[in-house]
Amino acid sequence: MTTLSTLENRMILPIPDGAEKILLHSCCAPCSGEVIEAMIASGLEVTIFFYNPNIHPREEYEYRKEDNIKYAQRMNIPFIDADYDSRNWFDRVKGLEWEPERGKRCTQCFDMRFERTALYAHENGFNLFTSCLGISRWKDFDQINGCGHRAAGRYPDLTYWDYNWRKDGGSKRMLDISKRENFYQQEYCGCVFSLRDTNKHRLSKGRDKIEIGVHYYGTETEV
């Protein structure tokens, strides 16, 4: 159980420009737990922005969102539930269906999600935003940061914080927090193409296909 005393023992983060509040794009509870606790311990006022129209199927989307909402409520953090406009996402990645993970499709996906996050930040008085996506070793950290900076560059008053959430034990704490909170911890990135490719790989190794809704704890979350 997280307590104020445990958060007070955390390292103080080098917050850009002395910001006091931040908008956090969150993809799921497992990836955001460590990021949220680190920022709260550093005195930041955090608001979660949940915009992930890439997640498929809708059932999987609701599992991920539900746990994120529960954790936000327990931590007394505002949670912005953005639209699940999956049709727009499919239009955005059209023609990139067979791109590999970390390829051009992922860039388009991150761009879309961060552009919406940056717009909300700009319209609601946030000068700083970041994402928990980069905490996972399954993601290309430079790719994510490039998308974040590109989205922030649309607004002169906005900065994307490209802090490396994996370092100083962040990746391990992410898993520890997931286990402690019993988060729903998914086994693929989220989109239908990631699900397709992950299942193909699993079958080639003699494993069963992914079963939506099953809690999973390996060495690290897949997202």
N, C-alpha and C positions, 0 to 999 in steps of 0.2 A: 504494500500500500504506500502510495506517495504521500509524504508529509512535508510541511513547510521546512522542517528541520533538515530533511534529506536534500531538499532543493537548495537550501542555504549553503550546503557543503560543496556545491558544484562550482566548476571553474566559471569565472566571469568572461563572457564573450566580448570580442572587440567589435562593438556595434557601430556601424557606419554613421558618421555625421551626428553622433549623439542622439539618435532617434529614440523615442519613448514608446512608440507603438509600431506594429508591423502586421501586414496581411500575409498569412501563410497559405499558399496553395497546397492543399493536402490531397494525396491520391488514396490514402487509406490510413487506418489507425496504426498498424504496425510500423510504417515508415515515419509517421508524424509524432509518435509518442516521445521518442528521444529528443527530437527537434523542439517540441513544445516544452518539455521539461527543462532543456538547456536554456531556452529563451526566457522562460519565467524566472529561472534562477538568476538570470542576468538583469532582471528588472524590466523586461519588455512586456508591454500590454499586447497580447496576441489575439488576433481574430482569424478564424479558419475560413478559408474560401474553398468549397468543395465543388469543383467543376471538372468532371471526368466523363464526357460523353463517349469516350472510347471503350469503356468497360462493357463487356458482353459475356453472357446474356444479361437481361435486366435483373434477373434473380441475383446474379453475382454482384451487380452494381448495388443493389439494396443491402446485401450482406455487408459489403465494405462500408457503405455510408452509415448504416445503423451503428456499427461499432465506433465509427468516428464521432458520431453524434453523442453516444453514451459517454465516451471519454471526455469530450468537450464539456458536457454538462457536469461531470464529476469534477473537472478542473475549473469550472466556472468561466469558460471561454466562449465568447460569441461564435456561432456557427452559421455561415452563410451557405445555404443550399441552392446552388445555381441550377439552371435547366439541364435536363438530360436530353439535349438535342442531338441524338445519335445520327439523324439523317444528315445534318450539317457536317458531322464528323466523317461520315462515309463519302460525302461529296469532296471533302478536303483531301482525303487520301486516295481518291479514285485514280487508278492506274498504277498504284504502288502496292497492290495486294500481295505481290510476291517478293517484295523487298525483305532482306534479312533483318533480324532484330538489330537495333542501333543504326539502321540505315535511313534512307530518305523518308520513309513513312513515319518513323519515330520523330524525325525533325518536324514534319508537318503537324504531327499530333501535339508535340510540346508547344510549337508556335501557337496553335489554336487555343490551347488551354491557358497559356501564359498571356496571350493577347487579351483574353476575357478577364483574367485576373488583374492585369495592369489597368484595364479600363475601369474596373470596379475600384481599384485603389485610387486612381486619379479622381474619380467622381465622388469619393467618400473620404477624402482628407488623409489618405495614407501617402507618405513620402518614401516608404520602404516596403518592398515585398520580397518574398523568397519562396522556395518550394522544398518539400522534403523528398522529392523524387531522387535527388542525387545521393541520398544516404545508402542506397542499395548498390552493391557491387555489380549487379546485373545491368546497371545503366552506365552510359557513357557520360562521365561527369562534365567533360568539356562540351559535349553536345547540348546537355541541359543548360549549362551556363550561357552558351551562345544564344540559345532561344530566350532565356530570361533577360539578358542584356538587350537583345533586339526588341523585345516587347516593351521594356522600360524606356527604350530610346524614343518611343512614340510621344513621350510626355516629358517636358523639361524639368518638371518638379519631382520625378520619380526615379528611384534607384533600385536595381535588382541586387540583392545580397547574395554573392556567390560563395558563401562560407562552405568549407568542406566538412560536412556533418559526419563523415566517416572517421575522421582522425581523433586522436586522443581517446580511443575506446568507444567512439560513438556507435560503430556498427555492432559491437557486442552488447552495449546497453540497449540498443534497439531491440535485439532479440530477447534480452532479459526482461524488458518492459512488456513485450508482447506476451511472454509466458506469464508474467505476474498478473497482467490484466486479462489473460485468456482471450486475447483478440482473435478474431477470425483472420487467419493468416493464409492468404491465397498462394496458389502454386504456379501462376503464370502472370504475365504482365497485366493483361486485362482485355485486350482487344480480341476480336474473333480470329484474327490471323495469328496472333500469339497463341491462342488456344489451339488452333489447328496445328501449328508447328510443334508445340509442346506435346500434344497428344501423339503426333507422328513419331517424335523422338522417344517417348515413353514406350510406345508399342514396339519400336525397333529394339528396345532393351528388355522386352518381355514383361513390361509393367502394364497395369491397367490404365485406362484413360482417366483424366481428372474427373473427380466427382464433386460437383458444385455443392458448397455448403458444409464440407467436411473440414474441421479444424486440423491444421497441419503445422508441425514445428520441426524444421530441419536445422541445418547449420545457419541458414539465413533465409529470410523471406525472399520470394522470387521476384518481387516487383522493385 
